[in-house]
Amino acid sequence: MGAITLRQVQEDPNRKDLFGVLNNYIQPDSATSVSQAAASFTKTVSTPDEGFFWGFWRDIFDVAEQIPHDNATQDKLAAFIRELTLVPNTGDKIWEESRVWIDLPLLGASVREHLDQVAQGDARVSFHAFLARLYHAGVSPGTETTAIWLLRDALEQDVNPADNASKFDSDLAVAAVYIEYAGATFVQKLTLQPEPVLTDESRRVLRGGKLWTEGSGLTVGRWKFWGRRLGELAESAAGEEAKALALHAARLIEVWSDKQLST
């Protein structure tokens, strides 16, 4: 793997050290450990406030979007975020009493804001692959809701690929990377809780699309339905990458279901 070059999309002198730390840490031949990178960065931040964290997450998302979804550098970036939660408690709190750094203040709010701003194409796929990795790393539980929304949009609606081939491929690839990079965590949750216990509000938010009417939230039946749809829709993809991603995700669901969710 060659060297990775990052660019700071929105320059801010208050966060310039983040790019210096990340540029060093994420290189394939870097001797910097994840704990060293996290400690080095947090030492440069005196008293982070709400404005700092809004900018910080924009920077992190910008970095993630520059890295191909299947590049191991994405794993290193997710590990860096997880490591921030292990930094000794500063005693500082912001935004609804979120602790710095352990609670990763504003992560969920920043994700929700960025969903409507992320570019299309490879950057969009990379962004969602990164969110999937954060969920798998155990630091972004709210990503489950985002994943269900994206899987619903891509797999639970009547779609005509000819209407917008690039959007169809993008939606299909995004759905697939949630299975690729967070699927093992979804399966583990389904093993422990095949049928979710939901509030009325959660049931509404996590409802199915037109083609899925058998309950809300993450269920075994819905999981297997996603697998079938990924396989079906893959054949309509215009691009080879979207097709390959969808077929691989469909196969993962099939195998995991057979080995861990069969009744």
C-alpha positions, -999 to 999 in steps of 0.1 A, spaced: 0 0 0 14 34 -10 15 65 12 -17 84 19 -19 121 13 -47 140 32 -59 175 24 -77 198 50 -109 207 32 -118 235 57 -86 250 71 -87 261 107 -56 268 127 -73 255 158 -74 220 143 -42 220 122 -25 196 146 -52 170 138 -40 167 103 -3 166 113 -11 137 137 -33 118 113 -9 123 83 18 106 104 -3 80 121 -22 66 91 8 60 68 13 22 61 49 23 74 42 46 104 57 35 138 32 57 157 7 36 177 -30 46 179 -26 54 216 4 77 208 -16 94 181 -46 100 203 -25 113 232 -4 135 209 -35 151 194 -55 157 226 -25 173 243 -27 201 217 -63 209 226 -66 230 257 -103 234 264 -124 221 234 -158 238 232 -189 231 210 -175 250 180 -143 229 182 -162 196 180 -184 207 151 -153 215 132 -134 184 144 -161 160 131 -162 178 98 -125 173 95 -128 136 104 -155 130 79 -136 149 52 -106 126 59 -127 95 58 -142 105 24 -107 108 10 -99 71 18 -113 43 -4 -138 22 16 -117 -9 13 -84 7 23 -70 -4 57 -64 33 65 -101 35 73 -96 9 100 -68 30 114 -90 61 114 -118 43 132 -93 30 158 -81 65 164 -116 77 172 -122 47 195 -89 55 212 -100 91 219 -127 76 242 -99 61 263 -81 94 269 -82 102 307 -113 122 317 -106 159 315 -136 168 336 -149 190 308 -185 187 296 -203 202 267 -235 197 247 -260 180 269 -234 171 295 -212 150 271 -178 143 286 -146 152 268 -134 129 252 -150 97 264 -185 105 251 -172 118 217 -193 150 220 -215 159 190 -206 128 170 -243 118 165 -254 153 158 -226 158 133 -234 126 115 -270 136 111 -260 170 98 -235 155 74 -259 130 59 -275 157 38 -241 173 28 -219 144 18 -210 143 -18 -220 115 -41 -198 89 -57 -168 73 -40 -168 99 -12 -203 90 -1 -195 53 -1 -163 60 19 -182 81 45 -208 54 52 -181 27 53 -164 48 80 -197 51 100 -201 13 97 -166 8 111 -173 32 140 -205 12 148 -185 -20 147 -159 -5 170 -186 2 196 -183 40 197 -213 50 176 -244 31 185 -267 56 168 -253 44 135 -276 15 136 -305 38 129 -286 54 100 -278 20 86 -314 9 87 -325 41 69 -299 36 42 -307 -1 38 -344 7 37 -339 34 10 -318 11 -12 -335 -23 -7 -371 -18 5 -384 4 -23 -396 -2 -58 -367 11 -79 -360 15 -116 -322 16 -121 -328 32 -155 -342 64 -139 -309 73 -124 -281 47 -128 -255 65 -108 -278 71 -78 -290 34 -79 -254 22 -79 -244 46 -51 -274 36 -29 -267 -1 -35 -230 3 -27 -238 23 5 -262 -5 17 -235 -31 9 -207 -14 29 -229 -14 61 -231 -52 57 -194 -55 48 -180 -34 77 -207 -36 104 -225 -68 95 -208 -90 121 -220 -66 148 -256 -67 134 -255 -105 135 -242 -106 170 -271 -83 181 -296 -105 162 -282 -136 179 -289 -120 213 -321 -103 204 -339 -117 173 -368 -94 178 -361 -58 191 -381 -42 219 -390 -8 205 -408 23 218 -436 37 196 -413 64 184 -385 39 175 -410 17 157 -421 47 136 -385 58 129 -373 23 120 -403 12 100 -399 -7 68 -402 6 32 -429 -3 7 -415 -38 2 -410 -47 39 -441 -46 61 -433 -73 87 -421 -51 115 -397 -23 124 -361 -23 136 -334 -49 131 -350 -84 128 -339 -117 115 -365 -116 88 -356 -82 77 -319 -91 77 -325 -121 54 -347 -99 32 -319 -75 27 -296 -103 17 -321 -114 -10 -326 -79 -23 -288 -72 -25 -285 -103 -47 -314 -93 -69 -305 -57 -73 -268 -64 -80 -278 -77 -114 -291 -43 -123 -261 -23 -113 -244 -3 -140 -210 -4 -125 -189 -35 -117 -179 -22 -82 -215 -17 -70 -224 -51 -84 -195 -68 -67 -201 -51 -34 -238 -60 -34 -231 -97 -43 -204 -100 -16 -228 -84 10 -256 -108 -1 -233 -138 4 -221 -126 38 -258 -123 49 -265 -158 35 -235 -174 53 -240 -156 86 -277 -164 86 -270 -201 79 -243 -204 106 -256 -181 133 -293 -173 128 -308 -205 115 -336 -219 136 
